[in-house]
Amino acid sequence: EKNIPVLLGLLSIWNVSFLGYPARAILPYSQALEKFAPHIQQVSMESNGKGVSIDGMPLPYEAGEIDFGEPGTNGQHSFYQLIHQGRVIPCDFIGSAKSQQPIHLKGEVVSNHDELMSNFFAQPDALAFGKT
């Protein structure tokens, strides 16, 4: 119950096989993780995106999800619109407590990381509780 990779794998199975959601968005709010979504695509979709069992028989259910994503603010100006307008796509939001490259401008009250994290918290909140 404390193994995050196992829990994420089980959520993937639940979302695809039982809830019928074919895709998952991976949304890291860190430019340092810009290649994370493509990495997960390769690892997950190449290994798990099959439609047959180990003995070659067609599966009677969906077995793999479509993984995609972009760093948070890039995605906000593209596919987030589709999700906000009602397309149900489970989303993994990934944020960091500290910036690897903090920028503090003279006279500015908040840092660039503070602004980024404001977006990070606002997007899932809007998806979960936005207008119908």
N, C-alpha and C positions, 0 to 999 in steps of 0.2 A: 504493500500500500504506500510505501515511501519511495518507490523506484519510478522516477519521473518518465524515463523512456518507455517503460512497460505501460504506465498509465496512458501516455500519449498514444501508444500502439493500440491499446484497448479502446480508447476514444475513437480512433480512426475506424476500427472494425465496427463499433457501435453506430457511428455516423453514416458509414457507407452501407453496411449490411442491414441494419435495423431501421434507421431513420430515412435512408434513401438519398442522402446528400452526397453527390458524386465528387465533390471537390473540397479542398481546404486551402485557405490563404495563410501564408506564413509572412508575418509583418514585423520585421525587426526595425526598431526605431534607433538604428545605429548604422552609420555608413560603413563602419568596420565589418558589419555583417552583410554587406551587399551581395555576397556570393553564397550566403547561407541557404536561401530558398532554392537556387539552382542545385546546390549540393544535395539537399533533401529530395529534390526531384529525381536526381540520378540514383541515389541510394534506395529510395522507397519505390519509385515507379518502375525501375529496372528490375528490382528484386520481387516486388509484391504485386505489380500490375498485371497479373496473369488471369486468364479466364478458365484455366483448366487445373485439375488436381495434380498431385505428384505422379499419378498413374495415367495421366493424359485424358481423363474424363472431364467433360464440361461441368463447371460448377453451377449449381442451381441458385446462386446468389452472386452479387457483386463482390469482388475480392480486393480491389485496390482503388485508391482514390486518386484524383488528379490534384497534384500539388503545384501551387504557383505562388508567387509573391514578389515583392519589391520592398526596399527600405521604405518605412512608413510615409514620409512626406511625398515620395515619388508616386506611391500607390494612391495617395489621397486625391491626386489629380487625374486618375484614370479609373481603375476598376472599383474603387470605393463607391463611386457614384452608383454603380449597378447594385452593390450590396445595400447601400442606403435606400435604394428605391424598391427593395423588397426581395431580391434574390437571396435565398438562404444559402450562405456559404460559411461553414464553421471557420473561425479565424483564430490563429495563434499570434497574439500580440507579444512581442519581446522587447522589453525595455531594460535600461541599465541605470543603476543608482548613481554612478559617476561617469562623467565624460572622459574619454581617453585624451581629448584635446579641448579642454575648456577654454572658452573665450569670454572675457569680461571686458566690456567697453566702458570707458570713463563716462560717467553720467547715466549709465543704464542701470536700472534697478535689478533686472534679472539677466542671467547668462543665456547664451544660446542653448545650453542643455536644458535650462528651466523651460524655455519656450518649446523645445522639442518634447519634453515630458508632459507639458500641458496638452499638446496634440495627442500624445500617447494615451493619456487618461481620458481625453474628450471623445476620441473615436469609438472605443468600445462602449462607453456610456451612451453615446448617441445611437449606436446600433442596437443596444439592449433596450433603451427607454425612449427612443425617438418617436416622432409623430407617426400615426398609422395612415 
